[in-house]
Amino acid sequence: MTQTDMENDMKTSRALRSLAMIAMMTIAVISSAQADSGRMLPAKVPAAYTQECAACHTAYPPGMLPKASWQRIMRGLDKHYGTDATLDEASVNQISGWLQAHAGTYKRVAEEPPQDRITQSAWFVRKHRKIEPAAWKLVSVKSAANCVACHTRADQGDYEDDTRRFPAGLDARSRRAWND
């Protein structure tokens, strides 16, 4: 092997290492951005969470609330926002452990919202500030907790703007404010 061949091999090796480093950094940035968003459901959702919690309401991504809120919610299932949502101990332990492991830890959810309600958290109120109070009362919406009324993929943890739709019955004035 000539001196030139060895120099070319070294350059190629350095270039490949640089590309590999860039790829790893890109993956790390994308992964942390998704993890930090808190709006996505983690890859592995316990069957108990889907069967029990999502049977009555949106399967909220655990990153939408801090650990302390999830702890209180899981300890108070006998009076879960006016409903008895009591579960067997094994299900409570499985769901609670998963919620704790994936709870929001970033600035947006650092505060514990009033009554541990996602819809009363500062970030939720800020994101929905242009929604008229009457919109929450539409038959197609019913409440701010009915995320799938507007976010078509909320049941999959996808709250991105490109998957939103106007709920049935939303007036023209509210539609204009929606897109501002």
C-alpha positions as CSV (number, residue, x, y, z in Angstrom):
1,M,0.0,0.0,0.0
2,T,1.4,3.4,-1.0
3,Q,1.7,6.4,1.2
4,T,-1.1,8.1,-0.8
5,D,-3.4,5.0,-0.3
6,M,-2.8,5.1,3.4
7,E,-3.6,8.8,3.6
8,N,-6.8,8.3,1.6
9,D,-7.8,5.4,3.9
10,M,-7.2,7.6,7.0
11,K,-9.3,10.5,5.4
12,T,-12.1,8.1,4.6
13,S,-12.0,6.6,8.1
14,R,-12.2,10.1,9.7
15,A,-15.0,11.1,7.4
16,L,-17.0,8.0,8.3
17,R,-16.4,8.6,12.0
18,S,-17.6,12.2,11.6
19,L,-20.7,11.0,9.8
20,A,-21.4,8.4,12.5
21,M,-21.0,11.1,15.2
22,I,-23.4,13.4,13.4
23,A,-26.0,10.6,13.0
24,M,-25.7,9.7,16.7
25,M,-26.1,13.4,17.7
26,T,-29.1,13.8,15.4
27,I,-30.8,10.7,16.8
28,A,-30.1,12.0,20.4
29,V,-31.5,15.4,19.6
30,I,-34.7,14.0,18.0
31,S,-35.1,11.5,20.8
32,S,-34.8,14.1,23.6
33,A,-37.1,16.4,21.7
34,Q,-39.8,13.7,21.5
35,A,-39.2,12.7,25.1
36,D,-39.3,16.3,26.3
37,S,-42.5,17.1,24.4
38,G,-44.5,15.0,26.8
39,R,-47.2,14.9,24.3
40,M,-46.4,11.5,22.8
41,L,-47.2,8.2,24.4
42,P,-44.1,6.2,25.2
43,A,-43.5,3.2,22.9
44,K,-44.7,0.6,25.3
45,V,-48.0,1.3,26.9
46,P,-49.2,-1.2,29.6
47,A,-52.3,-3.1,28.5
48,A,-53.9,-2.1,31.8
49,Y,-53.6,1.6,31.0
50,T,-55.2,1.1,27.6
51,Q,-57.9,-1.2,29.0
52,E,-58.7,0.7,32.2
53,C,-57.9,4.4,31.7
54,A,-58.5,4.8,28.0
55,A,-61.8,3.0,28.3
56,C,-63.3,6.2,29.8
57,H,-61.2,9.0,28.5
58,T,-58.2,9.9,26.3
59,A,-55.1,7.9,27.1
60,Y,-53.2,10.9,28.2
61,P,-49.4,10.7,27.7
62,P,-47.8,10.6,31.2
63,G,-45.5,13.4,30.3
64,M,-48.4,15.8,30.5
65,L,-48.3,15.8,34.3
66,P,-45.5,15.7,36.9
67,K,-45.0,12.6,39.1
68,A,-46.7,14.1,42.2
69,S,-49.9,14.7,40.2
70,W,-49.9,11.1,38.9
71,Q,-49.3,9.8,42.5
72,R,-52.3,11.7,43.8
73,I,-54.5,10.6,40.9
74,M,-53.6,6.9,41.3
75,R,-54.1,7.1,45.1
76,G,-57.6,8.7,44.7
77,L,-59.1,6.4,42.1
78,D,-62.1,5.8,44.4
79,K,-63.1,9.4,43.7
80,H,-61.5,10.0,40.3
81,Y,-63.0,13.3,39.3
82,G,-66.5,12.3,40.6
83,T,-66.3,8.7,39.5
84,D,-65.2,5.5,41.2
85,A,-62.4,4.2,39.1
86,T,-61.1,1.7,41.6
87,L,-58.8,-1.0,40.2
88,D,-57.2,-4.1,41.5
89,E,-53.9,-3.6,43.3
90,A,-51.8,-5.3,40.5
91,S,-53.3,-2.9,37.9
92,V,-52.8,0.1,40.1
93,N,-49.1,-0.9,40.7
94,Q,-48.5,-1.5,37.0
95,I,-50.1,1.7,35.8
96,S,-48.7,3.8,38.6
97,G,-45.2,2.6,38.0
98,W,-45.4,3.3,34.3
99,L,-46.9,6.8,34.9
100,Q,-44.1,7.6,37.4
101,A,-41.4,6.4,35.0
102,H,-42.7,8.6,32.2
103,A,-44.1,11.6,34.1
104,G,-43.2,15.0,32.9
105,T,-40.0,16.4,34.3
106,Y,-39.3,19.3,32.0
107,K,-40.1,23.0,32.7
108,R,-43.5,22.9,31.0
109,V,-45.0,20.5,33.5
110,A,-42.8,21.3,36.5
111,E,-45.8,22.9,38.3
112,E,-48.7,20.8,39.6
113,P,-51.9,22.0,38.1
114,P,-55.0,22.7,40.2
115,Q,-56.8,19.5,41.1
116,D,-54.1,17.6,39.0
117,R,-56.1,18.4,35.9
118,I,-54.2,18.5,32.6
119,T,-56.8,21.0,31.3
120,Q,-56.0,23.4,34.2
121,S,-52.2,23.3,33.7
122,A,-50.6,26.6,32.7
123,W,-49.2,25.1,29.5
124,F,-52.7,23.7,28.5
125,V,-54.4,27.0,29.2
126,R,-51.7,28.9,27.2
127,K,-52.0,26.5,24.2
128,H,-55.8,26.8,24.1
129,R,-56.2,30.5,25.1
130,K,-57.9,31.5,21.8
131,I,-60.5,28.8,22.1
132,E,-63.8,30.5,23.0
133,P,-65.5,29.1,26.2
134,A,-68.6,28.2,24.1
135,A,-66.4,25.8,22.0
136,W,-65.8,23.6,25.0
137,K,-69.6,23.2,25.4
138,L,-70.3,22.1,21.9
139,V,-72.0,18.7,21.6
140,S,-69.1,17.5,19.5
141,V,-66.6,18.6,22.2
142,K,-68.3,18.4,25.6
143,S,-65.2,19.4,27.6
144,A,-61.6,20.5,27.3
145,A,-60.7,16.9,28.4
146,N,-62.1,15.5,25.2
147,C,-58.9,15.9,23.2
148,V,-59.9,13.7,20.3
149,A,-62.7,16.2,19.4
150,C,-60.0,18.4,17.8
151,H,-56.8,16.4,17.9
152,T,-57.7,13.4,15.6
153,R,-54.8,11.3,16.8
154,A,-54.9,12.1,20.5
155,D,-55.7,8.5,21.3
156,Q,-52.3,7.7,19.9
157,G,-50.6,10.5,21.8
158,D,-50.3,12.7,18.7
159,Y,-51.3,16.3,19.4
160,E,-49.5,17.9,16.4
161,D,-51.2,20.8,14.7
162,D,-51.3,19.1,11.4
163,T,-53.7,16.4,12.8
164,R,-56.2,19.0,14.2
165,R,-59.7,19.5,12.9
166,F,-62.5,21.9,13.6
167,P,-65.1,20.2,15.8
168,A,-68.6,20.1,14.5
169,G,-70.6,23.2,15.2
170,L,-67.6,25.6,15.6
171,D,-68.7,29.0,14.2
172,A,-66.8,31.0,11.6
173,R,-65.4,33.6,14.2
174,S,-63.9,30.8,16.3
175,R,-62.5,29.1,13.2
176,R,-60.6,32.3,12.3
177,A,-59.2,32.6,15.9
178,W,-58.2,29.0,15.8
179,N,-55.7,29.5,13.1
180,D,-54.0,32.7,14.5
